Amino acid sequence: MLAGASDVSTHVGLSFPGLREKLRDATAVAHRDLDAQLTSLDLATLSGYRRFLQASAGALLPLEAALVEAGVARMFQDWPERSRSAAIAADLGRLGSAAQSTVSVRPLTRSGVLGTMYVLEGSRLGAKFLLKAVADAADPRIGEATDYLSHGAGQRLWQSFLAKLGAEDACDDEAIAAAGAAFAAFEQAADRA
């Protein structure tokens, strides 16, 4: 995609979906399935919230490791501010557990980095809603373990990601495959938690 291009390109009066729309459409079912799988966990209980964090860490840790291996910091200079591995490990530590990788992730191409980042950065949007559920928990330990869910709050990480996504010349198929694999990693990790 050309630098500065919007999500929808026009040519001779026709609209063509940009990579953002292609990623959204291609992963819609996986996104719905993962949401349904995770809603079975009661985040207002210590055991439910701990399982949620363990499931999230099981996929997040290997996905972020694959991103680092693929050179994500060269594409996103603010990678240290985006990475949430330390935040989720701290939360699990507060709850008497440890963050562990539970799934395998394949090496990523440059386009695969964008697809994986689409899933991880998009999960921040959902985290805002989950944080509200956690805030209502009676157990104070839950409220003290929200670094992962609140990570990046107040920053414009989603908007800056979308700007980068629109500016990159990416292979749509590779980005879509990586996004699908990222959702699958979270589903597998949730099954194992």
C-alpha positions in Angstrom: 0.0 0.0 0.0 1.3 3.5 -0.7 2.4 5.8 2.0 -0.4 8.0 3.3 -3.1 5.8 1.6 -6.3 5.4 3.5 -8.0 2.2 4.4 -10.0 2.2 1.2 -8.5 3.0 -2.1 -10.4 4.3 -5.0 -9.8 3.7 -8.7 -12.1 4.8 -11.5 -15.0 5.3 -8.9 -14.6 1.8 -7.4 -13.7 1.1 -3.8 -11.2 -1.6 -2.8 -10.7 -2.7 0.7 -7.4 -1.8 2.4 -5.3 -4.1 4.5 -7.1 -3.1 7.7 -10.5 -4.1 6.2 -9.1 -7.3 4.8 -7.6 -8.2 8.2 -10.9 -7.4 10.0 -13.0 -9.4 7.5 -10.6 -12.4 7.4 -10.4 -12.7 11.2 -14.0 -11.8 12.1 -15.0 -15.4 12.8 -11.8 -16.2 14.8 -12.3 -13.0 16.8 -15.8 -13.9 17.6 -14.8 -17.5 18.6 -12.0 -16.3 20.9 -14.3 -13.7 22.5 -16.9 -16.5 23.2 -14.2 -18.7 24.6 -12.9 -16.1 26.9 -16.3 -14.9 28.1 -16.7 -18.2 29.9 -14.1 -17.0 32.4 -15.5 -15.0 35.3 -12.9 -12.1 35.5 -14.4 -11.0 38.8 -13.2 -14.1 40.6 -9.5 -14.7 41.3 -9.5 -18.1 39.7 -11.2 -16.9 36.5 -9.0 -13.8 36.2 -5.9 -15.9 36.8 -6.9 -18.3 34.1 -7.6 -15.4 31.7 -4.1 -14.0 32.3 -2.5 -17.5 32.0 -4.3 -18.0 28.7 -3.3 -14.6 27.4 0.3 -15.0 28.5 0.4 -18.5 26.9 0.0 -16.8 23.5 1.3 -13.3 24.1 4.8 -14.4 25.2 5.6 -16.5 22.1 3.9 -14.0 19.7 6.0 -11.1 21.1 9.1 -13.3 21.0 8.4 -14.0 17.3 7.9 -10.3 16.7 11.2 -9.5 18.3 13.0 -12.2 16.3 11.4 -10.8 13.1 12.7 -7.3 13.8 9.6 -5.6 15.1 11.6 -2.8 16.6 12.9 -1.7 13.2 9.3 -1.3 12.0 7.9 0.1 15.3 10.5 2.2 17.1 8.1 2.4 20.0 8.1 -1.4 20.4 9.3 -1.1 24.1 6.2 0.9 24.9 4.0 -1.6 23.0 5.3 -4.9 24.4 3.2 -6.3 27.2 5.1 -9.4 28.2 6.5 -7.8 31.4 3.1 -6.4 32.3 1.4 -9.8 32.1 4.2 -11.5 34.0 4.0 -8.9 36.8 0.2 -9.4 37.0 0.5 -13.1 37.2 3.3 -12.8 39.8 0.9 -10.7 42.0 -1.6 -13.5 41.7 0.9 -16.2 42.7 1.4 -17.6 39.3 3.9 -17.4 36.5 3.6 -16.4 32.9 4.5 -19.2 30.5 4.4 -19.8 26.8 2.0 -22.6 26.0 1.9 -22.5 22.2 4.4 -22.5 19.4 4.6 -19.7 16.9 6.2 -19.8 13.5 8.8 -17.2 12.4 7.2 -14.0 10.9 7.9 -12.2 7.7 7.7 -8.4 7.6 4.0 -8.7 6.5 3.5 -11.3 9.2 4.6 -8.7 11.7 1.8 -6.4 10.6 -0.8 -9.2 10.8 0.4 -10.2 14.3 0.5 -6.6 15.5 -3.0 -6.1 14.2 -4.3 -8.8 16.6 -2.1 -7.6 19.6 -2.8 -3.9 19.2 -6.5 -4.6 18.6 -6.7 -6.6 21.8 -5.9 -3.3 23.6 -9.3 -2.1 22.5 -11.1 -5.1 24.1 -8.9 -4.7 27.2 -10.7 -1.5 28.0 -14.0 -3.3 28.4 -12.4 -6.2 30.3 -10.8 -3.7 32.7 -14.3 -2.5 33.7 -15.4 -6.0 34.6 -12.2 -6.5 36.7 -12.8 -3.2 38.4 -16.0 -4.6 39.9 -14.2 -7.6 41.4 -14.6 -7.9 45.2 -11.2 -9.4 45.6 -8.7 -6.5 45.9 -5.8 -8.7 44.5 -7.6 -8.7 41.1 -7.6 -4.9 41.0 -3.9 -4.8 41.9 -3.1 -7.0 38.9 -4.2 -4.9 35.9 -0.9 -3.8 34.3 -1.7 -6.0 31.3 -5.3 -4.8 30.7 -4.4 -1.1 31.3 -1.1 -1.2 29.4 -0.9 1.7 27.0 -4.0 3.4 28.3 -4.1 7.0 27.3 -1.6 6.5 24.5 -2.5 6.6 20.8 -1.1 3.1 20.1 -4.0 1.9 18.0 -4.0 5.1 15.9 -0.3 5.0 15.3 -0.5 1.3 14.4 -3.1 2.0 11.8 -1.0 4.8 10.3 1.9 2.4 10.0 -0.3 -0.4 8.6 -1.6 2.1 5.9 2.0 3.2 5.1 3.5 -0.3 4.7 3.8 -2.1 1.4 2.7 -5.5 2.7 1.7 -8.8 1.2 -1.9 -9.0 2.2 -2.0 -12.9 2.2 1.0 -13.1 4.6 -0.4 -10.5 6.9 -3.8 -12.2 7.0 -2.3 -15.6 7.6 -0.2 -14.2 10.5 -3.3 -12.6 12.0 -5.2 -15.9 11.7 -2.3 -17.7 13.4 -2.2 -15.1 16.2 -5.9 -15.7 16.9 -5.3 -19.5 16.8 -2.5 -19.1 19.3 -4.8 -17.3 21.7 -7.5 -20.0 21.2 -5.0 -22.8 21.8 -3.6 -21.1 24.9 -7.1 -20.6 26.3 -7.8 -24.3 25.7 -4.7 -25.2 27.8 -5.2 -22.7 30.6 
